[in-house]
Amino acid sequence: MSRAHEAGTMHADQGHRGPAWLRAPEDVNAIVPALWPRNVAKDGNGELTVAGLRVKQLAEEFGTPLYVVDEQDLRSRCREFIEGFAGWDVYYAGKAFLCVEVAKWIEQEGLGLDVCSGGELAVALKAEFPPERITFHGNNKSENELARAIDAGIGRIVVDSFDEIARIAKLATDRNTTARVLVRVTVGVEAHTHEYIATAHEDQKFGFSLAGGHAHDAVERVLKEPSLELRGLHSHIGSQIYDTSGFEVAAKRVVGLFTEIRDTHGITLPELCLGGGFGIAYTTQDDPQPPSKLAQGMNDIVEHECKAYGVEKPRMSIEPGRAIAGPAVFTLYEVGTVKPVELDAGASRNYVAVDGGMSDNVRTALYDAEFSCTLASRKSDAQPTLSRVVGKHCESGDILVKDEFLPADVTPGDLLAVPATGAYCRSLASTYNHVPKPAIVAVDNNQARVIVRRETEEDLLRLDVW
């Protein structure tokens, strides 16, 4: 394995032209359907369309950069998780992509909602999301955030530290109520994903360690607090995971803890949440499983472990976020400049700069993530050319798409679209270089509407005091 270089794969020690998985396409105008929202296609002129609308129309009416949501695609993925995981509770992980309108869709499709900050909770409550269907995550929830959650009557709080157990117990006691909690357990599973999104190994900030005995201690402390109701355990092994093998080890260890709690305290906990982290296709190298297949694998795992330990299968839940929102959104950009760059060994690459960048999608810079893209505004007869799509920010790491074949005649004014940007792109967006955040537009049945308006320079200046 070669070490990643901040300037990309051409500067690493691989010794070949671009990543091994990338191949020049037979038709540079074609899109790979698995990477795009289900209602996206290209018309006879090579222009990208979504739910019957052309992207030129969207760019003219709403500007660029623009997050474009295929509403029916997102809703259909909600239903697929509900149907695939029949008998389980499905909580949408709001951190992936959340606004008031999306929270309403999630509620209408019958999912619960997982929030992990006071701001996300505020969005949920503004959307009038049923509080009993909300789970509150986070490793450092403030007293004010917890108080608001308890006052709102949210369904479950996932406790993440001994300090938090005491904090929630006091707040619930002061209010003469009972707070329902899950204990987050760190099971020691090393998920095959990026270091920053693997969350179940021991050396990280989340949860109570099984290996160190902290999970046992946390359970005991919760049980001793009259104002807390221990509903069950929670485990999350990471993100962008494509198979269920990691869940097998996690389930075995968590069910083992269920058994110890039953034998030690004489109680059978009613709930077990195995988190989310299901992967999606960002490029042709990715091969995610459908919810039905994930459900089958995870059901088999849990039933096997419960039978092996002789415990009754608890009520199960999962928390998909990326797998619902990620494929349902693409980001639309306008090309500003095209710069051919000569590399060593006679190679070259086009640097295609667009009007957004790491302020609207930091995942490439943060996680070394891979994305694809397409020329969205027209058909081209030019040869495919190895290209890198970069942003407008004053930062050498401002890269959106590290390697992709685009037509050699891409020119300023063309529109480019990057698929699979629904998860964590808007959520991680910033105003770096004081660039306003893009709008979010939902498209459904030949209609488009703004669900989050574009930021303006006035918005950027509103907090300044002079």
Stockholm file with secondary structure:
# STOCKHOLM 1.0

chainA/1-466         MSRAHEAGTMHADQGHRGPAWLRAPEDVNAIVPALWPRNVAKDGNGELTVAGLRVKQLAEEFGTPLYVVDEQDLRSRCREFIEGFAGWDVYYAGKAFLCVEVAKWIEQEGLGLDVCSGGELAVALKAEFPPERITFHGNNKSENELARAIDAGIGRIVVDSFDEIARIAKLATDRNTTARVLVRVTVGVEAHTHEYIATAHEDQKFGFSLAGGHAHDAVERVLKEPSLELRGLHSHIGSQIYDTSGFEVAAKRVVGLFTEIRDTHGITLPELCLGGGFGIAYTTQDDPQPPSKLAQGMNDIVEHECKAYGVEKPRMSIEPGRAIAGPAVFTLYEVGTVKPVELDAGASRNYVAVDGGMSDNVRTALYDAEFSCTLASRKSDAQPTLSRVVGKHCESGDILVKDEFLPADVTPGDLLAVPATGAYCRSLASTYNHVPKPAIVAVDNNQARVIVRRETEEDLLRLDVW
#=GR chainA/1-466 SS CCCCCTTCGGGSTTCSSSCTTCCCCSCTTCCCGGGSCTTEEECTTSCEEETTEEHHHHHHHHCSSEEEEEHHHHHHHHHHHHHHTTTSEEEEEGGGSCCHHHHHHHHHTTCEEEECSHHHHHHHHHTTCCGGGEEECCSSCCHHHHHHHHHHTCSEEEECSHHHHHHHHHHHHHTTCCEEEEEEEECCCCCSSCGGGCCSSSSSSSSEETTTTHHHHHHHHHHHCTTEEEEEEECCCCSSBCSSHHHHHHHHHHHHHHHHHHHHHSCCCCEEECCCCBCCCSSTTCCCCCHHHHHHHHHHHHHHHHHHHTCCCCEEEECCSHHHHGGGEEEEEEEEEEEEEECGGGCEEEEEEESCCTTTCCHHHHHCCCCCCEECSSCCCSCEEEEEEECSSSCTTCEEEEEEEEETTCCTTCEEEEESCCSSTTTTCCCGGGCCCCEEEEEETTEEEEEECCCCHHHHHTTCCC
#=GC SS_cons         CCCCCTTCGGGSTTCSSSCTTCCCCSCTTCCCGGGSCTTEEECTTSCEEETTEEHHHHHHHHCSSEEEEEHHHHHHHHHHHHHHTTTSEEEEEGGGSCCHHHHHHHHHTTCEEEECSHHHHHHHHHTTCCGGGEEECCSSCCHHHHHHHHHHTCSEEEECSHHHHHHHHHHHHHTTCCEEEEEEEECCCCCSSCGGGCCSSSSSSSSEETTTTHHHHHHHHHHHCTTEEEEEEECCCCSSBCSSHHHHHHHHHHHHHHHHHHHHHSCCCCEEECCCCBCCCSSTTCCCCCHHHHHHHHHHHHHHHHHHHTCCCCEEEECCSHHHHGGGEEEEEEEEEEEEEECGGGCEEEEEEESCCTTTCCHHHHHCCCCCCEECSSCCCSCEEEEEEECSSSCTTCEEEEEEEEETTCCTTCEEEEESCCSSTTTTCCCGGGCCCCEEEEEETTEEEEEECCCCHHHHHTTCCC
//
